[in-house]
Amino acid sequence: MGKVVGMQRSPKHTLNNGAEIDVLGYGVYKVPAEDCADLVSTALDTGYRTVDTAALYANEEGVGAAIRGAVAAGTPREELFVTSKVWNTDHGYDATLAAFETSMDKLGLDYLDMYLIHWPCPDQDLFIPTYKALETLYSEGRVRAIGVSNFEQEHLAKLLDATDVVPAVNQVELHPWLPQTELRALHASLGIATQAWSPLARGQILDEPALLELAATHGRTVAQIVLRWHVQSGHLVIPKASSPRRIQENLHIFDFTLDAAEMGRIDALESGRRSGSDPKLMK
Ligand SMILES: NC(=O)c1ccc[n+]([C@@H]2O[C@H](COP(=O)([O-])OP(=O)(O)OC[C@H]3O[C@@H](n4cnc5c(N)ncnc54)[C@H](OP(=O)(O)O)[C@@H]3O)[C@@H](O)[C@H]2O)c1
């Protein structure tokens, strides 16, 4: 069992427009709507300040209720960072603006911290007008940062050619099996932060023998070892968990270090295995 002591805090990362986001936030994909407010409140009480939701997750109401509750109890709104995403069925300029209003109504917030295009959906070929809607929202101050998710090199190249604001973030599937090495190098050259979704490969990676050994060496859980590998690799990370114990455990990774050889052992787990969809195929 990993060590868990008191309230933790994630370090901050400064995005390419100066906005600050926590390196480690709480992701709420598949958190049921009826549990979402309680679990996000638990995460905020634990010390999380960044929450990742999406229209698709059908739990924006719960995220908003927890954020508003924390602000009412004295947490400055500026300390908190809420991300949502426009879903694939709402691509296009006008549809995206309308989808944003629907999300904001559900969240009940005055502004959003970050709005992402959830998937590029290359077959629809609408991600440029979709992103132009995000640029409008950004210029109007409705959202503090804009970005993309699941964009591959070719999608980013096309986007950058046709739009003005370099995405603050590209949120992609990333874990030791799928380290996204080339994409991360491109992000670094463009000033785009890499945010890892399914950082634990949806829990499937937690039986890897090398990770179990490293967990035993450090007296940590395998999840903590994997999350530590992410932050030392320079990724932003948003693990999801459903119990207070795991929510705490996942944030409690900023008081130990993996050495270069240990990082190398985890890097060596690369296999190309995905736990989610391939961006080229998502309609
Ligand atoms: N942009 C995108 O397309 C996209 C796609 C997928 C996800 N995301 C975002 O990324 C977030 C994280 O991804 P994810 O939810 O797919 O997967 P994940 O965070 O890699 O894994 C979550 C799974 O790991 C388990 N887990 C979490 N902490 C654990 C611990 N300390 N020990 C043991 N098991 C643990 C969870 O179990 P319990 O829940 O039972 O605790 C859950 O089954 C999502 O919530 C969402 O915000 C974005």
The ligand as a MOL file (V3000), in Angstrom:
LIG
                    3D

  0  0  0     0  0            999 V3000
M  V30 BEGIN CTAB
M  V30 COUNTS 48 52 0 0 0
M  V30 BEGIN ATOM
M  V30 1 N -9.3210 13.0220 -24.4030 0
M  V30 2 C -9.6940 11.7640 -24.4680 0
M  V30 3 O -10.0330 11.2350 -25.5360 0
M  V30 4 C -9.7130 10.9410 -23.2270 0
M  V30 5 C -9.9150 9.5550 -23.2980 0
M  V30 6 C -9.9070 8.8170 -22.1260 0
M  V30 7 C -9.7080 9.4620 -20.9190 0
M  V30 8 N -9.5390 10.8150 -20.8660 0 CHG=1
M  V30 9 C -9.3230 11.5300 -19.5830 0
M  V30 10 O -8.2410 10.9140 -18.8950 0
M  V30 11 C -8.7000 10.4880 -17.6140 0
M  V30 12 C -7.9500 9.2480 -17.1820 0
M  V30 13 O -8.0870 8.2120 -18.1390 0
M  V30 14 P -8.9120 6.8660 -17.8730 0
M  V30 15 O -9.9540 7.1470 -16.8680 0
M  V30 16 O -9.3470 6.3250 -19.1750 0 CHG=-1
M  V30 17 O -7.8420 5.8480 -17.3400 0
M  V30 18 P -6.7020 5.7880 -16.2070 0
M  V30 19 O -6.6970 7.0190 -15.3830 0
M  V30 20 O -5.4610 5.3400 -16.8750 0
M  V30 21 O -7.1750 4.5550 -15.3410 0
M  V30 22 C -8.3400 4.5560 -14.5660 0
M  V30 23 C -8.4910 3.1350 -14.0490 0
M  V30 24 O -7.3990 2.8450 -13.1720 0
M  V30 25 C -7.9030 2.5170 -11.8790 0
M  V30 26 N -7.0520 3.1640 -10.8690 0
M  V30 27 C -6.8900 4.4900 -10.6840 0
M  V30 28 N -6.0450 4.7250 -9.6770 0
M  V30 29 C -5.6470 3.5260 -9.2030 0
M  V30 30 C -4.7950 3.1140 -8.1600 0
M  V30 31 N -4.1610 4.0030 -7.4110 0
M  V30 32 N -4.6230 1.7950 -7.9690 0
M  V30 33 C -5.2590 0.8930 -8.7300 0
M  V30 34 N -6.0840 1.2130 -9.7470 0
M  V30 35 C -6.2930 2.5290 -9.9700 0
M  V30 36 C -9.3010 3.0790 -11.8190 0
M  V30 37 O -10.0860 2.2840 -10.9830 0
M  V30 38 P -11.3110 2.8630 -10.1090 0
M  V30 39 O -12.0040 3.8980 -10.9390 0
M  V30 40 O -12.1290 1.6490 -9.8710 0
M  V30 41 O -10.7180 3.4630 -8.8540 0
M  V30 42 C -9.7500 2.9510 -13.2700 0
M  V30 43 O -10.2140 1.6330 -13.5420 0
M  V30 44 C -10.1950 10.2700 -17.8250 0
M  V30 45 O -10.9030 10.1940 -16.6210 0
M  V30 46 C -10.5270 11.4610 -18.6730 0
M  V30 47 O -10.6230 12.6330 -17.8730 0
M  V30 48 C -9.5390 11.5620 -22.0020 0
M  V30 END ATOM
M  V30 BEGIN BOND
M  V30 1 1 1 2
M  V30 2 2 2 3
M  V30 3 1 2 4
M  V30 4 1 4 5
M  V30 5 2 4 48
M  V30 6 2 5 6
M  V30 7 1 6 7
M  V30 8 2 7 8
M  V30 9 1 8 9
M  V30 10 1 8 48
M  V30 11 1 9 10
M  V30 12 1 9 46
M  V30 13 1 10 11
M  V30 14 1 11 12
M  V30 15 1 11 44
M  V30 16 1 12 13
M  V30 17 1 13 14
M  V30 18 2 14 15
M  V30 19 1 14 16
M  V30 20 1 14 17
M  V30 21 1 17 18
M  V30 22 2 18 19
M  V30 23 1 18 20
M  V30 24 1 18 21
M  V30 25 1 21 22
M  V30 26 1 22 23
M  V30 27 1 23 24
M  V30 28 1 23 42
M  V30 29 1 24 25
M  V30 30 1 25 26
M  V30 31 1 25 36
M  V30 32 1 26 27
M  V30 33 1 26 35
M  V30 34 2 27 28
M  V30 35 1 28 29
M  V30 36 1 29 30
M  V30 37 2 29 35
M  V30 38 1 30 31
M  V30 39 2 30 32
M  V30 40 1 32 33
M  V30 41 2 33 34
M  V30 42 1 34 35
M  V30 43 1 36 37
M  V30 44 1 36 42
M  V30 45 1 37 38
M  V30 46 2 38 39
M  V30 47 1 38 40
M  V30 48 1 38 41
M  V30 49 1 42 43
M  V30 50 1 44 45
M  V30 51 1 44 46
M  V30 52 1 46 47
M  V30 END BOND
M  V30 END CTAB
M  END
